[in-house]
Amino acid sequence: MDTAYTFFDISQEVFSCRVYPGDASPVMTPQMRMGDGAICNLSDFSMCAHNGTHVDAPFHFYRDGKTIDQLPLSHYAGDCYLVRHEGEVSAADAAAILRRAEAAGAPRRILIAGRATVTEAAARVFAEAGILLLGNESQTVGPEDAPMQVHLILLGAEVILLEGVVLTGIPEGRYFLNAAPLQLGGIDGAPCRAWLMRL
């Protein structure tokens, strides 16, 4: 008998997804349609690598940083800890989150639910702790009007950023996360179908 797992899809639908200010929105273009007499339905699509639910690689802010395809899958998948927070995440908040994640046995990947903004001080705490991934619901992990420094701190420590996840209604706690991106060589970010699993 199969084990009863609970799955949570934490990804945005691509063509209706949120877009960081200034980025192009995803576009789907029909190429063949059976309703027009074609033998199959066939579509093209184009999008920014950072639309909707996506991951950032160090190359996003570092000229010689690792690209999406150069990072091991272990960064993107494994046990994670989900915590809820509203407002700015301070250094003290980050330390408290890490303590809770450690107690839950999932200190390497952190998801922050809510309208949270990671500050530079919090980013340093996460980076120094050696986490592999930090995720949040916003389209950028730092302040929307000035995200660069937070990205530099985290990506400089090879902390993968999982941005634009949907965590509404999901309880805090430990989960298995899969946020593996598309295998896009030489690129700074990539969309992913992120999901959580719990026994």
VOBA-1610 file (N, C-alpha, C; in pm, whole numbers, padded with zeros to 5 digits, always signed):
BEGIN
Met+00085-00119+00000Met+00000+00000+00000Met+00089+00124+00000Asp+00056+00224-00083Asp+00134+00346-00090Asp+00123+00425+00039Thr+00235+00489+00078Thr+00233+00578+00193Thr+00150+00701+00159Ala+00072+00749+00256Ala-00015+00864+00232Ala+00063+00993+00252Tyr+00105+01055+00144Tyr+00173+01183+00148Tyr+00074+01294+00119Thr+00100+01411+00173Thr+00024+01530+00138Thr+00114+01620+00055Phe+00064+01660-00062Phe+00141+01745-00152Phe+00082+01886-00156Phe+00170+01984-00165Phe+00130+02124-00179Phe+00202+02182-00301Asp+00126+02223-00400Asp+00184+02292-00515Asp+00205+02438-00474Ile+00329+02484-00473Ile+00358+02620-00427Ile+00406+02709-00543Ser+00365+02672-00664Ser+00405+02746-00783Ser+00291+02832-00836Gln+00328+02944-00897Gln+00231+03025-00970Gln+00207+02965-01108Glu+00086+02982-01160Glu+00059+02948-01299Glu+00136+03048-01385Val+00207+03001-01485Val+00303+03085-01556Val+00240+03203-01629Phe+00134+03182-01706Phe+00084+03289-01792Phe+00002+03395-01718Ser-00034+03366-01593Ser-00103+03467-01511Ser-00018+03508-01391Cys+00112+03478-01395Cys+00199+03497-01279Cys+00231+03644-01252Arg+00280+03669-01131Arg+00330+03802-01096Arg+00464+03823-01166Val+00490+03948-01199Val+00611+03983-01273Val+00681+04098-01201Tyr+00812+04086-01184Tyr+00889+04194-01122Tyr+00877+04318-01209Pro+00860+04437-01146Pro+00842+04560-01224Pro+00952+04579-01329Gly+00907+04597-01453Gly+01001+04617-01564Gly+01031+04494-01646Asp+01003+04374-01590Asp+01026+04250-01664Asp+00909+04224-01760Ala+00938+04160-01872Ala+00833+04121-01966Ala+00751+04007-01908Ser+00623+04005-01938Ser+00535+03897-01893Ser+00545+03778-01988Pro+00518+03657-01938Pro+00518+03540-02026Pro+00412+03552-02136Val+00444+03500-02253Val+00352+03503-02367Val+00348+03364-02430Met+00225+03316-02456Met+00205+03189-02525Met+00150+03219-02663Thr+00210+03156-02766Thr+00168+03177-02904Thr+00130+03044-02967Pro+00003+03025-03004Pro-00037+02902-03072Pro+00031+02892-03210Gln+00088+02776-03240Gln+00148+02753-03371Gln+00063+02658-03456Met+00004+02559-03393Met-00086+02466-03462Met-00205+02439-03369Arg-00325+02430-03428Arg-00445+02400-03350Arg-00530+02298-03425Met-00572+02193-03355Met-00655+02090-03415Met-00788+02147-03462Gly-00835+02251-03392Gly-00959+02316-03434Gly-00949+02383-03569Asp-00827+02408-03613Asp-00804+02468-03745Asp-00766+02363-03850Gly-00773+02234-03812Gly-00742+02128-03905Gly-00603+02069-03892Ala-00524+02118-03797Ala-00390+02064-03777Ala-00397+01927-03712Ile-00287+01848-03723Ile-00287+01713-03667Ile-00268+01711-03516Cys-00225+01826-03459Cys-00206+01833-03313Cys-00210+01979-03271Asn-00212+02000-03142Asn-00197+02133-03086Asn-00051+02157-03053Leu+00003+02272-03092Leu+00144+02302-03071Leu+00157+02449-03038Ser+00232+02479-02931Ser+00245+02618-02886Ser+00390+02655-02862Asp+00422+02781-02883Asp+00548+02841-02841Asp+00521+02927-02719Phe+00623+02948-02637Phe+00608+03048-02532Phe+00741+03117-02509Ser+00733+03239-02460Ser+00853+03315-02424Ser+00829+03378-02288Met+00939+03391-02211Met+00926+03449-02077Met+01063+03490-02025Cys+01062+03579-01930Cys+01183+03614-01856Cys+01216+03498-01763Ala+01343+03471-01744Ala+01385+03360-01657Ala+01343+03382-01512His+01302+03505-01477His+01267+03538-01339His+01119+03569-01320Asn+01036+03525-01415Asn+00891+03539-01400Asn+00837+03435-01303Gly+00728+03470-01235Gly+00656+03373-01153Gly+00744+03305-01050Thr+00721+03177-01029Thr+00800+03098-00935Thr+00928+03055-01003His+01041+03099-00948His+01169+03076-01016His+01282+03072-00914Val+01398+03029-00960Val+01517+03030-00875Val+01623+03120-00939Asp+01701+03183-00851Asp+01815+03267-00892Asp+01944+03191-00866Ala+02035+03194-00962Ala+02170+03140-00945Ala+02267+03255-00921Pro+02386+03228-00867Pro+02483+03336-00842Pro+02515+03422-00965Phe+02509+03363-01085Phe+02538+03438-01207Phe+02442+03556-01227His+02330+03555-01159His+02232+03665-01168His+02296+03798-01128Phe+02386+03795-01028Phe+02450+03919-00982Phe+02602+03912-00981Tyr+02659+03798-01024Tyr+02805+03784-01026Tyr+02851+03744-01165Arg+02940+03822-01223Arg+02987+03798-01360Arg+03042+03657-01378Asp+03114+03608-01278Asp+03172+03474-01285Asp+03101+03375-01193Gly+02981+03409-01150Gly+02906+03321-01061Gly+02854+03197-01131Lys+02822+03096-01053Lys+02769+02972-01110Lys+02631+02996-01171Thr+02608+02925-01281Thr+02479+02932-01350Thr+02388+02820-01300Ile+02263+02825-01342Ile+02163+02728-01297Ile+02211+02583-01312Asp+02271+02552-01426Asp+02311+02415-01454Asp+02437+02372-01380Gln+02508+02466-01317Gln+02633+02433-01248Gln+02613+02404-01100Leu+02491+02413-01052Leu+02463+02388-00910Leu+02401+02250-00892Pro+02437+02179-00786Pro+02384+02044-00767Pro+02236+02046-00731Leu+02166+01940-00767Leu+02024+01929-00736Leu+01998+01933-00586Ser+02098+01899-00505Ser+02080+01899-00360Ser+02049+02039-00307His+02086+02144-00380His+02048+02279-00339His+01897+02299-00351Tyr+01839+02240-00453Tyr+01700+02266-00488Tyr+01600+02171-00424Ala+01645+02058-00374Ala+01553+01956-00324Ala+01605+01896-00194Gly+01512+01876-00099Gly+01548+01818+00029Gly+01458+01873+00139Asp+01488+01837+00261Asp+01408+01885+00374Asp+01418+02036+00385Cys+01305+02098+00419Cys+01303+02243+00437Cys+01216+02278+00556Tyr+01230+02402+00602Tyr+01147+02450+00712Tyr+01069+02572+00664Leu+00939+02569+00682Leu+00851+02680+00644Leu+00811+02758+00768Val+00832+02889+00764Val+00798+02977+00875Val+00719+03095+00822Arg+00628+03149+00902Arg+00551+03266+00861Arg+00611+03390+00926His+00617+03499+00848His+00671+03626+00898His+00611+03740+00818Glu+00580+03848+00886Glu+00529+03969+00820Glu+00626+04084+00844Gly+00653+04160+00739Gly+00740+04276+00751Gly+00887+04241+00731Glu+00973+04329+00777Glu+01117+04308+00760Glu+01167+04192+00846Val+01255+04113+00788Val+01321+04005+00862Val+01455+04060+00910Ser+01468+04078+01040Ser+01590+04132+01099Ser+01692+04021+01122Ala+01811+04059+01165Ala+01912+03960+01199Ala+01863+03870+01312Ala+01797+03930+01412Ala+01744+03851+01524Ala+01635+03756+01476Asp+01550+03804+01385Asp+01446+03717+01329Asp+01509+03599+01254Ala+01612+03628+01174Ala+01679+03523+01097Ala+01740+03418+01190Ala+01802+03464+01298Ala+01862+03370+01394Ala+01754+03283+01459Ala+01641+03344+01491Ala+01531+03269+01553Ala+01474+03167+01454Ile+01461+03205+01328Ile+01412+03113+01225Ile+01506+02994+01212Leu+01636+03021+01211Leu+01734+02912+01200Leu+01729+02819+01320Arg+01706+02873+01439Arg+01694+02787+01559Arg+01573+02696+01547Arg+01462+02750+01500Arg+01341+02669+01485Arg+01361+02562+01377Ala+01428+02600+01268Ala+01454+02504+01160Ala+01547+02393+01208Glu+01647+02430+01286Glu+01740+02331+01343Glu+01666+02235+01435Ala+01579+02287+01519Ala+01502+02203+01611Ala+01410+02107+01535Ala+01363+02151+01417Ala+01276+02066+01335Ala+01354+01968+01249Gly+01488+01981+01250Gly+01572+01892+01171Gly+01580+01928+01024Ala+01555+02056+00992Ala+01558+02099+00851Ala+01621+02238+00839Pro+01749+02251+00874Pro+01810+02384+00879Pro+01873+02434+00749Arg+01873+02353+00641Arg+01949+02390+00520Arg+01866+02465+00415Arg+01734+02451+00421Arg+01646+02518+00325Arg+01533+02584+00403Ile+01517+02714+00381Ile+01420+02793+00457Ile+01321+02858+00362Leu+01191+02844+00391Leu+01086+02915+00317Leu+01018+03012+00412Ile+01004+03136+00370Ile+00938+03237+00452Ile+00806+03275+00387Ala+00696+03243+00455Ala+00562+03275+00407Ala+00521+03413+00458Gly+00437+03481+00383Gly+00387+03611+00424Gly+00455+03724+00347Arg+00414+03845+00381Arg+00471+03964+00315Arg+00600+04003+00387Ala+00702+03925+00362Ala+00830+03941+00433Ala+00936+03997+00339Thr+01022+04082+00395Thr+01135+04138+00321Thr+01262+04105+00397Val+01353+04033+00335Val+01480+03997+00398Val+01573+04118+00394Thr+01621+04160+00511Thr+01714+04274+00518Thr+01857+04226+00494Glu+01946+04321+00473Glu+02088+04286+00454Glu+02142+04214+00577Ala+02103+04261+00696Ala+02152+04198+00820Ala+02104+04053+00830Ala+01978+04029+00793Ala+01925+03892+00796Ala+01994+03806+00691Ala+02018+03864+00574Ala+02086+03790+00468Ala+02223+03741+00514Arg+02294+03825+00588Arg+02426+03784+00639Arg+02414+03667+00736Val+02312+03670+00820Val+02291+03560+00916Val+02265+03430+00841Phe+02177+03436+00742Phe+02147+03315+00663Phe+02270+03267+00587Ala+02344+03360+00528Ala+02462+03323+00451Ala+02568+03258+00539Glu+02592+03318+00656Glu+02693+03265+00747Glu+02654+03130+00804Ala+02524+03101+00808Ala+02477+02971+00860Ala+02498+02859+00758Gly+02530+02895+00633Gly+02556+02794+00532Gly+02433+02725+00476Ile+02318+02796+00477Ile+02199+02734+00420Ile+02217+02719+00269Leu+02139+02630+00209Leu+02148+02604+00065Leu+02047+02682-00016Leu+01931+02712+00045Leu+01822+02776-00028Leu+01740+02862+00066Leu+01698+02978+00015Leu+01606+03066+00087Leu+01493+03102-00007Gly+01370+03076+00035Gly+01255+03104-00050Gly+01159+03200+00015Asn+01087+03275-00070Asn+00986+03368-00019Asn+00876+03389-00122Glu+00769+03458-00080Glu+00653+03476-00166Glu+00666+03595-00260Ser+00753+03688-00229Ser+00773+03804-00315Ser+00846+03765-00442Gln+00843+03853-00541Gln+00918+03828-00665Gln+01066+03859-00649Thr+01105+03911-00534Thr+01246+03931-00503Thr+01264+03911-00354Val+01378+03855-00315Val+01399+03821-00174Val+01429+03945-00089Gly+01486+04048-00148Gly+01517+04170-00075Gly+01411+04276-00097Pro+01438+04400-00057Pro+01344+04508-00083Pro+01320+04524-00233Glu+01196+04538-00274Glu+01166+04545-00417Glu+01233+04664-00486Asp+01248+04774-00413Asp+01306+04893-00474Asp+01459+04893-00471Ala+01520+04801-00397Ala+01666+04796-00388Ala+01711+04655-00349Pro+01695+04557-00438Pro+01724+04418-00400Pro+01870+04376-00413Met+01955+04461-00469Met+02089+04416-00510Met+02174+04365-00394Gln+02183+04439-00286Gln+02275+04401-00178Gln+02236+04269-00113Val+02108+04248-00092Val+02063+04121-00034Val+02097+04005-00128His+02078+04026-00258His+02116+03923-00356His+02266+03898-00353Leu+02346+04003-00347Leu+02491+03986-00346Leu+02536+03904-00224Ile+02478+03932-00109Ile+02516+03860+00013Ile+02482+03712+00002Leu+02360+03682-00039Leu+02315+03543-00042Leu+02373+03466-00160Leu+02367+03524-00279Leu+02421+03453-00395Leu+02573+03441-00387Gly+02638+03537-00320Gly+02783+03528-00300Gly+02822+03410-00213Ala+02728+03365-00128Ala+02750+03246-00045Ala+02691+03122-00110Glu+02650+03134-00237Glu+02586+03025-00312Glu+02460+02973-00245Val+02385+03068-00187Val+02251+03037-00136Val+02155+03058-00253Ile+02088+02952-00295Ile+01991+02963-00404Ile+01869+03039-00354Leu+01817+03128-00438Leu+01698+03204-00402Leu+01578+03150-00479Leu+01476+03110-00406Leu+01352+03061-00463Leu+01247+03169-00441Glu+01212+03237-00547Glu+01126+03355-00534Glu+00990+03331-00600Gly+00889+03399-00546Gly+00756+03391-00605Gly+00680+03264-00574Val+00709+03200-00459Val+00632+03081-00422Val+00498+03124-00362Val+00404+03030-00356Val+00270+03056-00304Val+00250+02967-00182Leu+00248+03029-00063Leu+00245+02952+00062Leu+00120+02979+00144Thr+00020+03041+00085Thr-00105+03074+00155Thr-00170+02948+00209Gly-00200+02950+00339Gly-00273+02840+00401Gly-00192+02718+00436Ile-00063+02719+00408Ile+00021+02603+00439Ile+00079+02620+00579Pro+00060+02525+00669Pro+00108+02541+00807Pro+00260+02546+00816Glu+00309+02612+00919Glu+00452+02612+00946Glu+00499+02470+00975Gly+00628+02446+00953Gly+00683+02317+00989Gly+00780+02263+00886Arg+00813+02136+00904Arg+00911+02068+00818Arg+00841+02000+00701Tyr+00901+02013+00583Tyr+00850+01953+00461Tyr+00967+01902+00377Phe+00934+01820+00278Phe+01029+01792+00170Phe+00998+01888+00058Leu+01099+01960+00010Leu+01084+02058-00097Leu+01148+02006-00226Asn+01080+02025-00337Asn+01141+02006-00468Asn+01119+02136-00546Ala+01227+02206-00575Ala+01222+02330-00653Ala+01323+02325-00766Ala+01341+02206-00823Ala+01440+02189-00930Ala+01400+02272-01052Pro+01493+02352-01103Pro+01463+02435-01220Pro+01478+02358-01349Leu+01434+02419-01458Leu+01463+02364-01590Leu+01614+02362-01610Gln+01663+02264-01682Gln+01807+02249-01706Gln+01847+02342-01821Leu+01867+02469-01787Leu+01900+02572-01885Leu+02047+02609-01868Gly+02129+02574-01965Gly+02273+02595-01954Gly+02312+02742-01965Gly+02401+02784-01875Gly+02460+02916-01883Gly+02370+03031-01846Ile+02260+03005-01773Ile+02163+03111-01746Ile+02161+03148-01598Asp+02111+03268-01569Asp+02113+03329-01436Asp+01996+03290-01347Gly+01890+03240-01406Gly+01772+03201-01330Gly+01686+03110-01415Ala+01588+03046-01353Ala+01503+02955-01430Ala+01371+02932-01358Pro+01263+02916-01436Pro+01136+02881-01373Pro+01142+02739-01318Cys+01057+02713-01219Cys+01050+02578-01163Cys+00907+02549-01119Arg+00873+02423-01112Arg+00744+02379-01056Arg+00774+02335-00913Ala+00764+02427-00821Ala+00801+02400-00682Ala+00683+02334-00608Trp+00717+02233-00526Trp+00614+02168-00446Trp+00671+02119-00313Leu+00582+02105-00217Leu+00617+02054-00085Leu+00546+01920-00063Met+00608+01835+00018Met+00548+01706+00052Met+00564+01683+00202Arg+00459+01629+00259Arg+00461+01596+00404Arg+00389+01465+00426Leu+00446+01384+00517Leu+00382+01258+00553Leu+00254+01284+00632
//
